Amino acid sequence: MKIKKASDYKLLSNSVVTIGTFDGVHVGHKKIIKRLVKIAKKENLQAIVLTFFPHPRMVVQKDTDIKMLNTIDEKNKLMEAEGIDHLVVKKFTKQFSRLSAQDYVREVLVETLHVKHIIIGYDHHFGRNRTANINDLKAFGEIYNFKVTEISAEEIDEVTVSSTKIRKALLDGDVKTANTFLGYNFMLTGKVVKGKGLGKQLNYPTANIRIEEPYKLIPKNGVYVVKAIIKDAIVFGMMNIGTNPTVDGKVQSIEVHFFNFNQDIYGKILEVEILERLRDEQKFDSLEDLKNQLSKDFMNSNHFLNQNDA
C-alpha cells in the first residue's frame, strides 16, 4: 500500500528497500523490482520502494516544467501489481534536502523504514548537496547493520535510456514505442467533468477528462484509440487531446467518445489506456467537415481494434 502519512509508518517492519523516482514503472524498473521482491521473500523482509514527492528537481532547482509519466496513485497501482509491499512517498522539502547523509540514513532508512537490505544504483548520491555515494552507504551499513546490493551500470543505463525514449515517444505521439518500453499501455487518470457539449451536438458525445495533477505528462495533441474499465466492463473509444480549433478553442482538453456506451459517468474517476494514435488534431472549415472526419475516426478505430483482437 501507499505510505504517505506519519500514521501509516507503523505498518512497516524489517525491510529491503530500493530508492528512486521509478517514473513509468517500465520494463527496466521491473527487473530491479523483481530482484527486490525476490530478496524480500528469501530474507523474510517487507519489499519497499522509497520515492520522493515533489520531484527533488522541482524543489531544489525550482524546475516546475518537469513532467512525470505516472501520478503517485498510478505508480502505486503498478508497484502493487509487481508484488511490492509498500510504496513509501517521502515529502521532499528544502529542509529535508539539507539533512546530512548520516541523519538521512539513520532517521529515514533505519529508524523509519527498519532497513536490513538496500538495493541501489552504483551512481546513487544522497545527503546534503548529494555528496555521499554508494561507498558511504556501505560504511553506514556496517554501523547500522544493513546490507547493500549494487545495481550495475548496465541496468541503470537501461532505465535511463528507456525513460527518455518513452517521454520522447509520447511527446511525438508514438504510442506504440512508448507502450513497448513501458510494458503496458500508457494511461491518463482523471475525473469526468462537464464540457461544452460539442461532441453531443455532433452525435459523438464525449466524457471530458480533467487531470488534477499538473505534473502529469500529456501526449501530443491528436486523436487516439483508447480503452477504459467502467463498472467492471471493458469499453473502447476514441479520444481527442487538443484545443478544438474548429470552434476556435484555446485551452487544451481531453475528450473521450466511448463506443456503444450511454451511462452517466459524471464525477467518476476514469483510467484511460492509450492504444494507438490515429491522426493530428485538425482545424476544419465547418462542423459538418469535422463530423465527417469523426465518422472516419470511428471506422479507423474499429479497424485497429479488429486487427489487434482488442
C-alpha positions as CSV (number, residue, x, y, z in Angstrom):
1,M,0.0,0.0,0.0
2,K,1.0,3.6,-0.4
3,I,2.6,5.1,2.7
4,K,2.3,8.9,2.9
5,K,1.1,9.9,6.4
6,A,3.1,9.6,9.6
7,S,0.4,7.2,11.0
8,D,0.9,4.8,8.0
9,Y,4.5,4.2,9.0
10,K,3.6,1.9,11.9
11,L,2.7,-0.7,9.2
12,L,6.4,-1.1,8.3
13,S,8.7,-3.8,9.7
14,N,12.2,-5.1,8.8
15,S,12.6,-4.3,5.1
16,V,14.6,-4.5,1.9
17,V,14.5,-1.1,0.2
18,T,15.2,0.4,-3.2
19,I,15.2,4.2,-3.7
20,G,14.3,6.2,-6.8
21,T,11.8,8.0,-8.8
22,F,10.7,4.9,-10.7
23,D,8.8,7.1,-13.1
24,G,6.8,5.0,-15.5
25,V,7.5,1.7,-13.6
26,H,8.7,0.5,-17.0
27,V,10.4,-2.7,-18.2
28,G,13.8,-1.6,-17.0
29,H,12.5,-0.7,-13.5
30,K,10.7,-4.1,-13.3
31,K,14.0,-6.0,-13.3
32,I,15.1,-4.1,-10.2
33,I,11.7,-4.5,-8.5
34,K,11.7,-8.3,-9.3
35,R,15.1,-8.6,-7.6
36,L,13.7,-6.6,-4.6
37,V,10.7,-8.9,-4.2
38,K,12.9,-12.0,-4.6
39,I,15.2,-10.8,-1.8
40,A,12.2,-9.9,0.4
41,K,10.8,-13.4,0.1
42,K,14.2,-15.1,0.7
43,E,15.1,-13.0,3.7
44,N,11.6,-12.6,5.1
45,L,11.5,-8.8,4.8
46,Q,9.0,-6.3,3.5
47,A,9.7,-5.1,-0.1
48,I,9.7,-1.3,0.0
49,V,10.2,1.3,-2.7
50,L,11.1,4.7,-1.3
51,T,10.3,7.6,-3.6
52,F,10.2,11.4,-3.1
53,F,7.5,13.8,-4.0
54,P,7.5,16.5,-5.2
55,H,10.4,15.5,-7.5
56,P,13.6,16.8,-5.9
57,R,14.3,18.9,-9.0
58,M,11.0,20.7,-8.5
59,V,12.2,21.8,-5.0
60,V,16.0,22.3,-5.3
61,Q,16.2,23.7,-8.8
62,K,12.6,25.0,-9.0
63,D,12.1,23.0,-12.2
64,T,8.3,23.3,-12.4
65,D,8.2,22.2,-16.0
66,I,9.2,18.6,-15.2
67,K,6.5,16.2,-16.4
68,M,6.0,12.7,-14.9
69,L,4.8,9.5,-16.7
70,N,2.8,8.4,-13.7
71,T,0.8,10.1,-10.9
72,I,1.5,8.8,-7.4
73,D,-1.7,6.7,-7.5
74,E,-0.9,5.2,-10.9
75,K,2.7,4.4,-9.7
76,N,1.3,2.7,-6.5
77,K,-1.1,0.5,-8.6
78,L,1.7,-0.5,-10.9
79,M,4.0,-1.3,-8.0
80,E,1.4,-3.4,-6.2
81,A,1.0,-5.4,-9.4
82,E,4.7,-6.2,-9.2
83,G,4.5,-7.6,-5.7
84,I,5.8,-4.6,-3.7
85,D,4.5,-4.4,-0.1
86,H,4.7,-0.6,0.3
87,L,5.4,2.4,-1.9
88,V,6.7,5.0,0.6
89,V,6.2,8.5,-0.6
90,K,8.5,10.8,1.4
91,K,7.7,14.5,1.1
92,F,10.7,16.3,-0.4
93,T,11.2,19.7,1.1
94,K,14.1,22.3,1.2
95,Q,14.6,21.3,4.9
96,F,14.7,17.6,4.0
97,S,17.3,18.3,1.3
98,R,19.6,19.8,3.9
99,L,19.8,16.6,6.0
100,S,23.3,15.2,6.3
101,A,23.9,11.8,4.7
102,Q,24.2,10.1,8.2
103,D,21.0,11.8,9.5
104,Y,19.1,10.7,6.4
105,V,20.3,7.1,6.7
106,R,19.6,7.0,10.5
107,E,16.2,8.9,10.5
108,V,14.7,7.7,7.3
109,L,16.2,4.3,6.3
110,V,17.0,2.8,9.8
111,E,14.5,4.3,12.3
112,T,11.5,4.8,9.9
113,L,11.8,2.0,7.3
114,H,13.7,-0.5,9.5
115,V,16.0,-1.3,6.7
116,K,18.0,-4.5,6.7
117,H,19.0,-4.6,3.0
118,I,19.3,-1.8,0.4
119,I,19.3,-2.3,-3.4
120,I,20.7,0.8,-5.0
121,G,22.3,2.1,-8.2
122,Y,26.1,2.2,-8.5
123,D,25.8,6.0,-9.1
124,H,23.4,6.8,-6.3
125,H,24.2,10.1,-4.4
126,F,22.4,11.3,-1.3
127,G,22.5,13.6,1.7
128,R,23.0,17.4,1.7
129,N,24.3,18.5,-1.7
130,R,24.2,14.9,-2.7
131,T,27.8,14.4,-1.6
132,A,27.5,10.9,-0.2
133,N,27.8,7.8,-2.6
134,I,27.4,4.1,-2.5
135,N,30.7,3.6,-0.6
136,D,29.4,5.9,2.1
137,L,26.2,3.9,2.2
138,K,28.1,0.6,2.6
139,A,30.0,2.2,5.5
140,F,26.7,3.2,7.1
141,G,25.6,-0.3,6.6
142,E,28.4,-1.5,8.8
143,I,27.4,1.0,11.6
144,Y,23.6,0.3,11.4
145,N,23.6,-3.3,10.4
146,F,22.2,-3.4,6.9
147,K,23.5,-4.9,3.6
148,V,23.9,-3.0,0.3
149,T,23.4,-4.6,-3.1
150,E,24.6,-2.6,-6.1
151,I,22.6,-2.2,-9.3
152,S,25.1,-2.3,-12.2
153,A,25.8,0.5,-14.7
154,E,24.2,-1.5,-17.5
155,E,20.9,-1.8,-15.6
156,I,20.9,1.9,-14.6
157,D,21.7,3.0,-18.2
158,E,18.8,0.8,-19.5
159,V,16.4,2.5,-17.1
160,T,17.6,6.0,-18.1
161,V,17.5,5.3,-21.8
162,S,14.0,3.7,-21.5
163,S,12.6,6.7,-19.6
164,T,14.0,9.1,-22.1
165,K,12.6,7.1,-25.1
166,I,9.2,6.8,-23.5
167,R,8.9,10.6,-22.9
168,K,10.1,11.5,-26.4
169,A,7.7,8.9,-28.0
170,L,4.7,10.2,-26.1
171,L,5.5,13.9,-27.0
172,D,5.9,12.8,-30.6
173,G,2.6,10.8,-30.5
174,D,4.4,7.5,-31.0
175,V,2.3,5.5,-28.6
176,K,3.4,2.1,-29.9
177,T,7.1,2.7,-29.0
178,A,6.1,4.2,-25.6
179,N,3.9,1.2,-24.7
180,T,6.6,-1.2,-25.8
181,F,9.2,0.3,-23.4
182,L,6.6,0.7,-20.6
183,G,5.4,-2.9,-20.9
184,Y,1.8,-1.8,-20.6
185,N,-0.5,0.8,-22.1
186,F,0.2,4.4,-21.1
187,M,-2.7,5.8,-19.1
188,L,-4.4,9.0,-18.2
189,T,-6.3,9.1,-15.0
190,G,-8.8,11.9,-14.2
191,K,-12.3,12.9,-13.3
192,V,-15.2,13.2,-15.8
193,V,-16.4,16.8,-15.8
194,K,-19.0,18.8,-17.8
195,G,-17.7,20.0,-21.2
196,K,-19.1,22.3,-23.8
197,G,-21.4,19.6,-25.3
198,L,-19.9,19.9,-28.8
199,G,-19.5,16.1,-29.1
200,K,-23.2,15.6,-28.3
201,Q,-24.1,18.2,-30.9
202,L,-22.2,16.2,-33.5
203,N,-23.7,12.8,-32.4
204,Y,-20.4,11.8,-30.8
205,P,-21.0,12.6,-27.1
206,T,-17.7,12.7,-25.1
207,A,-16.5,12.3,-21.5
208,N,-14.3,15.3,-20.6
209,I,-11.4,14.1,-18.5
210,R,-9.9,16.5,-16.1
211,I,-6.4,15.5,-14.8
212,E,-5.8,17.1,-11.4
213,E,-2.0,16.6,-11.3
214,P,-0.3,19.4,-13.2
215,Y,2.9,17.4,-13.4
216,K,1.4,14.5,-15.4
217,L,2.8,14.2,-19.0
218,I,0.1,14.5,-21.6
219,P,0.9,13.0,-25.1
220,K,1.0,15.1,-28.3
221,N,-2.3,16.6,-29.3
222,G,-4.3,14.4,-31.7
223,V,-6.8,11.6,-31.9
224,Y,-6.2,8.2,-30.2
225,V,-7.8,4.8,-29.8
226,V,-8.4,4.1,-26.1
227,K,-9.9,1.7,-23.6
228,A,-11.2,2.0,-20.1
229,I,-12.8,-0.3,-17.5
230,I,-16.1,1.2,-16.4
231,K,-18.1,-0.6,-13.8
232,D,-16.1,-3.8,-14.4
233,A,-16.7,-3.7,-18.1
234,I,-14.0,-3.0,-20.8
235,V,-15.1,-0.1,-23.0
236,F,-13.3,1.1,-26.1
237,G,-13.4,4.5,-27.6
238,M,-11.6,7.3,-29.4
239,M,-10.0,10.3,-27.6
240,N,-9.1,13.8,-28.7
241,I,-6.3,15.7,-26.9
242,G,-6.3,19.3,-28.1
243,T,-7.9,22.7,-28.2
244,N,-10.9,22.1,-30.6
245,P,-9.5,24.6,-33.2
246,T,-12.6,24.2,-35.5
247,V,-14.6,26.1,-32.9
248,D,-11.6,28.4,-32.0
249,G,-10.9,26.7,-28.7
250,K,-7.8,27.9,-26.9
251,V,-7.5,25.6,-23.8
252,Q,-6.3,22.0,-24.1
253,S,-8.9,19.4,-23.2
254,I,-9.1,15.6,-23.2
255,E,-12.3,14.2,-24.5
256,V,-13.3,10.5,-25.0
257,H,-16.1,9.2,-27.1
258,F,-16.9,5.6,-25.8
259,F,-18.4,3.2,-28.3
260,N,-21.8,1.6,-27.6
261,F,-22.0,3.4,-24.2
262,N,-24.6,5.7,-22.7
263,Q,-24.2,5.6,-18.9
264,D,-23.9,8.7,-16.8
265,I,-20.3,8.8,-15.5
266,Y,-20.1,12.5,-14.4
267,G,-17.9,12.8,-11.4
268,K,-16.3,9.3,-11.8
269,I,-12.6,8.8,-11.9
270,L,-11.6,7.0,-15.1
271,E,-8.3,5.4,-16.1
272,V,-8.0,5.7,-19.8
273,E,-5.4,3.5,-21.6
274,I,-4.0,4.7,-24.9
275,L,-3.7,2.0,-27.5
276,E,-2.9,3.8,-30.8
277,R,-2.7,7.2,-32.4
278,L,-4.9,7.9,-35.4
279,R,-4.0,11.5,-36.5
280,D,-3.1,15.0,-35.6
281,E,-5.7,17.4,-34.4
282,Q,-7.0,19.5,-37.3
283,K,-9.0,22.7,-37.9
284,F,-11.9,22.0,-40.2
285,D,-13.8,24.6,-42.3
286,S,-17.1,23.6,-40.8
287,L,-18.7,21.4,-38.1
288,E,-20.0,19.2,-40.9
289,D,-16.5,18.5,-42.1
290,L,-15.5,17.7,-38.5
291,K,-18.4,15.4,-38.2
292,N,-17.4,13.5,-41.4
293,Q,-13.9,13.2,-40.0
294,L,-15.2,11.8,-36.7
295,S,-17.1,9.2,-38.7
296,K,-13.7,8.2,-40.4
297,D,-12.0,8.1,-37.0
298,F,-14.7,5.8,-35.7
299,M,-14.2,3.4,-38.6
300,N,-10.4,3.6,-38.3
301,S,-10.6,2.9,-34.5
302,N,-12.7,-0.1,-35.0
303,H,-10.4,-1.3,-37.8
304,F,-7.5,-1.1,-35.4
305,L,-9.4,-2.9,-32.7
306,N,-10.4,-5.7,-35.0
307,Q,-6.9,-6.1,-36.4
308,N,-5.5,-6.3,-32.9
309,D,-8.2,-8.6,-31.4
310,A,-8.9,-5.9,-28.7
